[in-house]
Amino acid sequence: MYGGSGFSRTISTIQDLQPEAAVIENGLSISRNSVSEAQSAVTEWLTELGI
């Protein structure tokens, strides 16, 4: 969830700090204004990831 900056440098920061971590780079970004309507987007994203 975010307030306007998307992932910013979050993914690269995780990769820098935890180089052995399996980081999902195609994350789902949801605006704080859309959280209450995000269930279908989350379900679709998880399905695409095979989860």
PQR file of N, CA, C, O and H, with PARSE charges and radii, in Angstrom:
ATOM      1  N   MET A   1       0.851  -1.165   0.000 -0.4000 1.5000
ATOM      2  CA  MET A   1       0.000   0.000   0.000 -0.0000 2.0000
ATOM      3  C   MET A   1       0.898   1.230   0.000  0.5500 1.7000
ATOM      4  O   MET A   1       1.971   1.230   0.604 -0.5500 1.4000
ATOM      5  N   TYR A   2       0.462   2.242  -0.663 -0.4000 1.5000
ATOM      6  CA  TYR A   2       1.276   3.439  -0.741 -0.0000 2.0000
ATOM      7  C   TYR A   2       0.409   4.679  -0.810  0.5500 1.7000
ATOM      8  O   TYR A   2      -0.797   4.598  -1.044 -0.5500 1.4000
ATOM      9  H   TYR A   2      -0.410   2.242  -1.153  0.4000 1.0000
ATOM     10  N   GLY A   3       1.035   5.825  -0.606 -0.4000 1.5000
ATOM     11  CA  GLY A   3       0.324   7.084  -0.648 -0.0000 2.0000
ATOM     12  C   GLY A   3       0.635   7.901  -1.878  0.5500 1.7000
ATOM     13  O   GLY A   3       0.192   9.046  -1.975 -0.5500 1.4000
ATOM     14  H   GLY A   3       2.014   5.890  -0.416  0.4000 1.0000
ATOM     15  N   GLY A   4       1.382   7.357  -2.820 -0.4000 1.5000
ATOM     16  CA  GLY A   4       1.640   8.087  -4.038 -0.0000 2.0000
ATOM     17  C   GLY A   4       2.988   7.820  -4.673  0.5500 1.7000
ATOM     18  O   GLY A   4       3.201   8.195  -5.826 -0.5500 1.4000
ATOM     19  H   GLY A   4       1.742   6.427  -2.741  0.4000 1.0000
ATOM     20  N   SER A   5       3.902   7.188  -3.966 -0.4000 1.5000
ATOM     21  CA  SER A   5       5.238   6.990  -4.516 -0.0000 2.0000
ATOM     22  C   SER A   5       5.477   5.573  -5.017  0.5500 1.7000
ATOM     23  O   SER A   5       6.613   5.226  -5.344 -0.5500 1.4000
ATOM     24  H   SER A   5       3.729   6.883  -3.029  0.4000 1.0000
ATOM     25  N   GLY A   6       4.441   4.747  -5.087 -0.4000 1.5000
ATOM     26  CA  GLY A   6       4.639   3.380  -5.546 -0.0000 2.0000
ATOM     27  C   GLY A   6       5.632   2.654  -4.670  0.5500 1.7000
ATOM     28  O   GLY A   6       5.609   2.802  -3.448 -0.5500 1.4000
ATOM     29  H   GLY A   6       3.519   5.028  -4.822  0.4000 1.0000
ATOM     30  N   PHE A   7       6.505   1.869  -5.280 -0.4000 1.5000
ATOM     31  CA  PHE A   7       7.494   1.127  -4.510 -0.0000 2.0000
ATOM     32  C   PHE A   7       8.736   1.944  -4.231  0.5500 1.7000
ATOM     33  O   PHE A   7       9.567   1.560  -3.408 -0.5500 1.4000
ATOM     34  H   PHE A   7       6.523   1.748  -6.273  0.4000 1.0000
ATOM     35  N   SER A   8       8.866   3.075  -4.915 -0.4000 1.5000
ATOM     36  CA  SER A   8      10.028   3.931  -4.756 -0.0000 2.0000
ATOM     37  C   SER A   8      11.277   3.071  -4.894  0.5500 1.7000
ATOM     38  O   SER A   8      11.456   2.434  -5.932 -0.5500 1.4000
ATOM     39  H   SER A   8       8.191   3.387  -5.584  0.4000 1.0000
ATOM     40  N   ARG A   9      12.137   3.028  -3.900 -0.4000 1.5000
ATOM     41  CA  ARG A   9      13.342   2.194  -3.951 -0.0000 2.0000
ATOM     42  C   ARG A   9      13.219   0.961  -3.045  0.5500 1.7000
ATOM     43  O   ARG A   9      14.227   0.333  -2.720 -0.5500 1.4000
ATOM     44  H   ARG A   9      11.992   3.545  -3.057  0.4000 1.0000
ATOM     45  N   THR A  10      12.028   0.620  -2.646 -0.4000 1.5000
ATOM     46  CA  THR A  10      11.834  -0.469  -1.702 -0.0000 2.0000
ATOM     47  C   THR A  10      12.445  -1.776  -2.177  0.5500 1.7000
ATOM     48  O   THR A  10      13.166  -2.430  -1.422 -0.5500 1.4000
ATOM     49  H   THR A  10      11.209   1.130  -2.910  0.4000 1.0000
ATOM     50  N   ILE A  11      12.168  -2.168  -3.417 -0.4000 1.5000
ATOM     51  CA  ILE A  11      12.657  -3.449  -3.922 -0.0000 2.0000
ATOM     52  C   ILE A  11      14.178  -3.464  -3.976  0.5500 1.7000
ATOM     53  O   ILE A  11      14.803  -4.427  -3.533 -0.5500 1.4000
ATOM     54  H   ILE A  11      11.583  -1.638  -4.029  0.4000 1.0000
ATOM     55  N   SER A  12      14.776  -2.412  -4.511 -0.4000 1.5000
ATOM     56  CA  SER A  12      16.239  -2.392  -4.591 -0.0000 2.0000
ATOM     57  C   SER A  12      16.871  -2.308  -3.202  0.5500 1.7000
ATOM     58  O   SER A  12      17.958  -2.845  -2.989 -0.5500 1.4000
ATOM     59  H   SER A  12      14.268  -1.629  -4.870  0.4000 1.0000
ATOM     60  N   THR A  13      16.214  -1.652  -2.267 -0.4000 1.5000
ATOM     61  CA  THR A  13      16.729  -1.586  -0.898 -0.0000 2.0000
ATOM     62  C   THR A  13      16.729  -2.971  -0.264  0.5500 1.7000
ATOM     63  O   THR A  13      17.703  -3.358   0.382 -0.5500 1.4000
ATOM     64  H   THR A  13      15.331  -1.216  -2.440  0.4000 1.0000
ATOM     65  N   ILE A  14      15.653  -3.712  -0.444 -0.4000 1.5000
ATOM     66  CA  ILE A  14      15.590  -5.081   0.087 -0.0000 2.0000
ATOM     67  C   ILE A  14      16.693  -5.928  -0.534  0.5500 1.7000
ATOM     68  O   ILE A  14      17.379  -6.673   0.167 -0.5500 1.4000
ATOM     69  H   ILE A  14      14.862  -3.398  -0.969  0.4000 1.0000
ATOM     70  N   GLN A  15      16.864  -5.815  -1.854 -0.4000 1.5000
ATOM     71  CA  GLN A  15      17.899  -6.592  -2.543 -0.0000 2.0000
ATOM     72  C   GLN A  15      19.293  -6.212  -2.041  0.5500 1.7000
ATOM     73  O   GLN A  15      20.151  -7.081  -1.884 -0.5500 1.4000
ATOM     74  H   GLN A  15      16.307  -5.211  -2.423  0.4000 1.0000
ATOM     75  N   ASP A  16      19.524  -4.934  -1.791 -0.4000 1.5000
ATOM     76  CA  ASP A  16      20.819  -4.490  -1.278 -0.0000 2.0000
ATOM     77  C   ASP A  16      21.085  -5.007   0.135  0.5500 1.7000
ATOM     78  O   ASP A  16      22.194  -5.440   0.448 -0.5500 1.4000
ATOM     79  H   ASP A  16      18.827  -4.228  -1.919  0.4000 1.0000
ATOM     80  N   LEU A  17      20.059  -4.957   0.983 -0.4000 1.5000
ATOM     81  CA  LEU A  17      20.231  -5.343   2.381 -0.0000 2.0000
ATOM     82  C   LEU A  17      20.184  -6.848   2.600  0.5500 1.7000
ATOM     83  O   LEU A  17      20.793  -7.370   3.534 -0.5500 1.4000
ATOM     84  H   LEU A  17      19.158  -4.606   0.729  0.4000 1.0000
ATOM     85  N   GLN A  18      19.451  -7.546   1.724 -0.4000 1.5000
ATOM     86  CA  GLN A  18      19.305  -8.999   1.861 -0.0000 2.0000
ATOM     87  C   GLN A  18      19.580  -9.669   0.516  0.5500 1.7000
ATOM     88  O   GLN A  18      18.648 -10.149  -0.129 -0.5500 1.4000
ATOM     89  H   GLN A  18      18.956  -7.123   0.965  0.4000 1.0000
ATOM     90  N   PRO A  19      20.840  -9.710   0.082 -0.5600 1.5000
ATOM     91  CA  PRO A  19      21.161 -10.212  -1.250  0.2800 2.0000
ATOM     92  C   PRO A  19      20.769 -11.673  -1.489  0.5500 1.7000
ATOM     93  O   PRO A  19      20.641 -12.092  -2.640 -0.5500 1.4000
ATOM     94  N   GLU A  20      20.578 -12.441  -0.438 -0.4000 1.5000
ATOM     95  CA  GLU A  20      20.184 -13.852  -0.593 -0.0000 2.0000
ATOM     96  C   GLU A  20      18.659 -14.029  -0.603  0.5500 1.7000
ATOM     97  O   GLU A  20      18.170 -15.137  -0.821 -0.5500 1.4000
ATOM     98  H   GLU A  20      20.682 -12.101   0.497  0.4000 1.0000
ATOM     99  N   ALA A  21      17.916 -12.963  -0.373 -0.4000 1.5000
ATOM    100  CA  ALA A  21      16.457 -13.051  -0.309 -0.0000 2.0000
ATOM    101  C   ALA A  21      15.857 -13.245  -1.699  0.5500 1.7000
ATOM    102  O   ALA A  21      16.369 -12.724  -2.690 -0.5500 1.4000
ATOM    103  H   ALA A  21      18.313 -12.063  -0.196  0.4000 1.0000
ATOM    104  N   ALA A  22      14.777 -13.994  -1.753 -0.4000 1.5000
ATOM    105  CA  ALA A  22      14.006 -14.129  -2.987 -0.0000 2.0000
ATOM    106  C   ALA A  22      13.008 -12.975  -3.004  0.5500 1.7000
ATOM    107  O   ALA A  22      12.012 -13.002  -2.281 -0.5500 1.4000
ATOM    108  H   ALA A  22      14.361 -14.417  -0.948  0.4000 1.0000
ATOM    109  N   VAL A  23      13.270 -11.975  -3.816 -0.4000 1.5000
ATOM    110  CA  VAL A  23      12.446 -10.772  -3.841 -0.0000 2.0000
ATOM    111  C   VAL A  23      11.543 -10.800  -5.075  0.5500 1.7000
ATOM    112  O   VAL A  23      12.026 -10.938  -6.199 -0.5500 1.4000
ATOM    113  H   VAL A  23      14.079 -11.952  -4.403  0.4000 1.0000
ATOM    114  N   ILE A  24      10.260 -10.673  -4.869 -0.4000 1.5000
ATOM    115  CA  ILE A  24       9.302 -10.614  -5.970 -0.0000 2.0000
ATOM    116  C   ILE A  24       9.332  -9.197  -6.520  0.5500 1.7000
ATOM    117  O   ILE A  24       8.973  -8.243  -5.830 -0.5500 1.4000
ATOM    118  H   ILE A  24       9.867 -10.561  -3.956  0.4000 1.0000
ATOM    119  N   GLU A  25       9.762  -9.070  -7.766 -0.4000 1.5000
ATOM    120  CA  GLU A  25       9.918  -7.745  -8.347 -0.0000 2.0000
ATOM    121  C   GLU A  25       8.641  -7.212  -8.987  0.5500 1.7000
ATOM    122  O   GLU A  25       8.515  -6.006  -9.201 -0.5500 1.4000
ATOM    123  H   GLU A  25      10.054  -9.845  -8.326  0.4000 1.0000
ATOM    124  N   ASN A  26       7.702  -8.086  -9.291 -0.4000 1.5000
ATOM    125  CA  ASN A  26       6.454  -7.621  -9.885 -0.0000 2.0000
ATOM    126  C   ASN A  26       5.371  -7.539  -8.807  0.5500 1.7000
ATOM    127  O   ASN A  26       4.315  -8.165  -8.897 -0.5500 1.4000
ATOM    128  H   ASN A  26       7.804  -9.066  -9.117  0.4000 1.0000
ATOM    129  N   GLY A  27       5.677  -6.751  -7.800 -0.4000 1.5000
ATOM    130  CA  GLY A  27       4.762  -6.581  -6.672 -0.0000 2.0000
ATOM    131  C   GLY A  27       3.492  -5.860  -7.064  0.5500 1.7000
ATOM    132  O   GLY A  27       3.380  -5.303  -8.156 -0.5500 1.4000
ATOM    133  H   GLY A  27       6.535  -6.243  -7.726  0.4000 1.0000
ATOM    134  N   LEU A  28       2.567  -5.882  -6.177 -0.4000 1.5000
ATOM    135  CA  LEU A  28       1.281  -5.225  -6.384 -0.0000 2.0000
ATOM    136  C   LEU A  28       1.274  -3.935  -5.579  0.5500 1.7000
ATOM    137  O   LEU A  28       1.479  -3.947  -4.365 -0.5500 1.4000
ATOM    138  H   LEU A  28       2.658  -6.334  -5.290  0.4000 1.0000
ATOM    139  N   SER A  29       1.045  -2.857  -6.244 -0.4000 1.5000
ATOM    140  CA  SER A  29       1.012  -1.549  -5.598 -0.0000 2.0000
ATOM    141  C   SER A  29      -0.436  -1.080  -5.516  0.5500 1.7000
ATOM    142  O   SER A  29      -1.128  -0.987  -6.529 -0.5500 1.4000
ATOM    143  H   SER A  29       0.879  -2.847  -7.230  0.4000 1.0000
ATOM    144  N   ILE A  30      -0.880  -0.789  -4.309 -0.4000 1.5000
ATOM    145  CA  ILE A  30      -2.266  -0.363  -4.091 -0.0000 2.0000
ATOM    146  C   ILE A  30      -2.258   0.970  -3.359  0.5500 1.7000
ATOM    147  O   ILE A  30      -1.640   1.110  -2.304 -0.5500 1.4000
ATOM    148  H   ILE A  30      -0.318  -0.865  -3.486  0.4000 1.0000
ATOM    149  N   SER A  31      -2.935   1.921  -3.918 -0.4000 1.5000
ATOM    150  CA  SER A  31      -3.042   3.240  -3.303 -0.0000 2.0000
ATOM    151  C   SER A  31      -3.863   3.164  -2.018  0.5500 1.7000
ATOM    152  O   SER A  31      -4.805   2.376  -1.923 -0.5500 1.4000
ATOM    153  H   SER A  31      -3.437   1.807  -4.775  0.4000 1.0000
ATOM    154  N   ARG A  32      -3.510   3.970  -1.049 -0.4000 1.5000
ATOM    155  CA  ARG A  32      -4.278   3.981   0.211 -0.0000 2.0000
ATOM    156  C   ARG A  32      -5.734   4.337  -0.032  0.5500 1.7000
ATOM    157  O   ARG A  32      -6.593   4.009   0.786 -0.5500 1.4000
ATOM    158  H   ARG A  32      -2.745   4.609  -1.126  0.4000 1.0000
ATOM    159  N   ASN A  33      -6.025   5.003  -1.141 -0.4000 1.5000
ATOM    160  CA  ASN A  33      -7.404   5.370  -1.456 -0.0000 2.0000
ATOM    161  C   ASN A  33      -8.189   4.216  -2.079  0.5500 1.7000
ATOM    162  O   ASN A  33      -9.404   4.312  -2.250 -0.5500 1.4000
ATOM    163  H   ASN A  33      -5.327   5.270  -1.805  0.4000 1.0000
ATOM    164  N   SER A  34      -7.493   3.118  -2.421 -0.4000 1.5000
ATOM    165  CA  SER A  34      -8.147   1.994  -3.087 -0.0000 2.0000
ATOM    166  C   SER A  34      -8.162   0.716  -2.251  0.5500 1.7000
ATOM    167  O   SER A  34      -8.595  -0.327  -2.740 -0.5500 1.4000
ATOM    168  H   SER A  34      -6.506   3.040  -2.283  0.4000 1.0000
ATOM    169  N   VAL A  35      -7.712   0.774  -1.035 -0.4000 1.5000
ATOM    170  CA  VAL A  35      -7.594  -0.428  -0.208 -0.0000 2.0000
ATOM    171  C   VAL A  35      -8.931  -1.150  -0.059  0.5500 1.7000
ATOM    172  O   VAL A  35      -8.979  -2.375  -0.170 -0.5500 1.4000
ATOM    173  H   VAL A  35      -7.361   1.621  -0.638  0.4000 1.0000
ATOM    174  N   SER A  36      -9.990  -0.436   0.185 -0.4000 1.5000
ATOM    175  CA  SER A  36     -11.279  -1.089   0.418 -0.0000 2.0000
ATOM    176  C   SER A  36     -11.806  -1.807  -0.821  0.5500 1.7000
ATOM    177  O   SER A  36     -12.701  -2.644  -0.712 -0.5500 1.4000
ATOM    178  H   SER A  36      -9.951   0.559   0.276  0.4000 1.0000
ATOM    179  N   GLU A  37     -11.268  -1.493  -1.989 -0.4000 1.5000
ATOM    180  CA  GLU A  37     -11.719  -2.119  -3.239 -0.0000 2.0000
ATOM    181  C   GLU A  37     -10.648  -3.013  -3.856  0.5500 1.7000
ATOM    182  O   GLU A  37     -10.753  -3.367  -5.030 -0.5500 1.4000
ATOM    183  H   GLU A  37     -10.541  -0.813  -2.077  0.4000 1.0000
ATOM    184  N   ALA A  38      -9.637  -3.382  -3.105 -0.4000 1.5000
ATOM    185  CA  ALA A  38      -8.468  -4.053  -3.665 -0.0000 2.0000
ATOM    186  C   ALA A  38      -8.529  -5.577  -3.672  0.5500 1.7000
ATOM    187  O   ALA A  38      -7.632  -6.210  -4.229 -0.5500 1.4000
ATOM    188  H   ALA A  38      -9.552  -3.095  -2.151  0.4000 1.0000
ATOM    189  N   GLN A  39      -9.533  -6.179  -3.084 -0.4000 1.5000
ATOM    190  CA  GLN A  39      -9.552  -7.631  -2.936 -0.0000 2.0000
ATOM    191  C   GLN A  39      -9.400  -8.359  -4.270  0.5500 1.7000
ATOM    192  O   GLN A  39      -8.622  -9.309  -4.349 -0.5500 1.4000
ATOM    193  H   GLN A  39     -10.261  -5.665  -2.632  0.4000 1.0000
ATOM    194  N   SER A  40     -10.102  -7.956  -5.306 -0.4000 1.5000
ATOM    195  CA  SER A  40      -9.996  -8.664  -6.582 -0.0000 2.0000
ATOM    196  C   SER A  40      -8.611  -8.488  -7.196  0.5500 1.7000
ATOM    197  O   SER A  40      -8.091  -9.420  -7.809 -0.5500 1.4000
ATOM    198  H   SER A  40     -10.734  -7.183  -5.242  0.4000 1.0000
ATOM    199  N   ALA A  41      -8.008  -7.318  -7.044 -0.4000 1.5000
ATOM    200  CA  ALA A  41      -6.656  -7.085  -7.564 -0.0000 2.0000
ATOM    201  C   ALA A  41      -5.648  -7.963  -6.825  0.5500 1.7000
ATOM    202  O   ALA A  41      -4.742  -8.517  -7.448 -0.5500 1.4000
ATOM    203  H   ALA A  41      -8.431  -6.561  -6.546  0.4000 1.0000
ATOM    204  N   VAL A  42      -5.791  -8.095  -5.522 -0.4000 1.5000
ATOM    205  CA  VAL A  42      -4.890  -8.941  -4.732 -0.0000 2.0000
ATOM    206  C   VAL A  42      -5.055 -10.401  -5.136  0.5500 1.7000
ATOM    207  O   VAL A  42      -4.067 -11.112  -5.318 -0.5500 1.4000
ATOM    208  H   VAL A  42      -6.526  -7.644  -5.016  0.4000 1.0000
ATOM    209  N   THR A  43      -6.289 -10.843  -5.277 -0.4000 1.5000
ATOM    210  CA  THR A  43      -6.559 -12.230  -5.676 -0.0000 2.0000
ATOM    211  C   THR A  43      -5.952 -12.525  -7.045  0.5500 1.7000
ATOM    212  O   THR A  43      -5.324 -13.568  -7.231 -0.5500 1.4000
ATOM    213  H   THR A  43      -7.092 -10.265  -5.129  0.4000 1.0000
ATOM    214  N   GLU A  44      -6.130 -11.627  -7.995 -0.4000 1.5000
ATOM    215  CA  GLU A  44      -5.576 -11.806  -9.341 -0.0000 2.0000
ATOM    216  C   GLU A  44      -4.045 -11.846  -9.302  0.5500 1.7000
ATOM    217  O   GLU A  44      -3.430 -12.684  -9.962 -0.5500 1.4000
ATOM    218  H   GLU A  44      -6.639 -10.779  -7.844  0.4000 1.0000
ATOM    219  N   TRP A  45      -3.435 -10.946  -8.535 -0.4000 1.5000
ATOM    220  CA  TRP A  45      -1.980 -10.892  -8.425 -0.0000 2.0000
ATOM    221  C   TRP A  45      -1.435 -12.197  -7.830  0.5500 1.7000
ATOM    222  O   TRP A  45      -0.466 -12.757  -8.344 -0.5500 1.4000
ATOM    223  H   TRP A  45      -3.935 -10.265  -7.999  0.4000 1.0000
ATOM    224  N   LEU A  46      -2.055 -12.675  -6.755 -0.4000 1.5000
ATOM    225  CA  LEU A  46      -1.610 -13.918  -6.130 -0.0000 2.0000
ATOM    226  C   LEU A  46      -1.760 -15.100  -7.079  0.5500 1.7000
ATOM    227  O   LEU A  46      -0.907 -15.987  -7.104 -0.5500 1.4000
ATOM    228  H   LEU A  46      -2.841 -12.220  -6.338  0.4000 1.0000
ATOM    229  N   THR A  47      -2.836 -15.120  -7.858 -0.4000 1.5000
ATOM    230  CA  THR A  47      -3.039 -16.183  -8.840 -0.0000 2.0000
ATOM    231  C   THR A  47      -1.936 -16.155  -9.888  0.5500 1.7000
ATOM    232  O   THR A  47      -1.414 -17.204 -10.265 -0.5500 1.4000
ATOM    233  H   THR A  47      -3.529 -14.400  -7.837  0.4000 1.0000
ATOM    234  N   GLU A  48      -1.573 -14.959 -10.364 -0.4000 1.5000
ATOM    235  CA  GLU A  48      -0.493 -14.825 -11.337 -0.0000 2.0000
ATOM    236  C   GLU A  48       0.835 -15.320 -10.776  0.5500 1.7000
ATOM    237  O   GLU A  48       1.667 -15.844 -11.516 -0.5500 1.4000
ATOM    238  H   GLU A  48      -1.997 -14.107 -10.057  0.4000 1.0000
ATOM    239  N   LEU A  49       1.037 -15.155  -9.470 -0.4000 1.5000
ATOM    240  CA  LEU A  49       2.264 -15.618  -8.828 -0.0000 2.0000
ATOM    241  C   LEU A  49       2.235 -17.115  -8.524  0.5500 1.7000
ATOM    242  O   LEU A  49       3.251 -17.694  -8.140 -0.5500 1.4000
ATOM    243  H   LEU A  49       0.362 -14.728  -8.869  0.4000 1.0000
ATOM    244  N   GLY A  50       1.072 -17.736  -8.695 -0.4000 1.5000
ATOM    245  CA  GLY A  50       0.941 -19.158  -8.397 -0.0000 2.0000
ATOM    246  C   GLY A  50       0.776 -19.454  -6.927  0.5500 1.7000
ATOM    247  O   GLY A  50       1.095 -20.545  -6.454 -0.5500 1.4000
ATOM    248  H   GLY A  50       0.247 -17.265  -9.006  0.4000 1.0000
ATOM    249  N   ILE A  51       0.273 -18.470  -6.212 -0.4000 1.5000
ATOM    250  CA  ILE A  51       0.085 -18.628  -4.758 -0.0000 2.0000
ATOM    251  C   ILE A  51      -1.384 -18.893  -4.467  0.5500 1.7000
ATOM    252  O   ILE A  51      -1.764 -19.056  -3.307 -0.5500 1.4000
ATOM    253  H   ILE A  51       0.013 -17.584  -6.596  0.4000 1.0000
TER
END
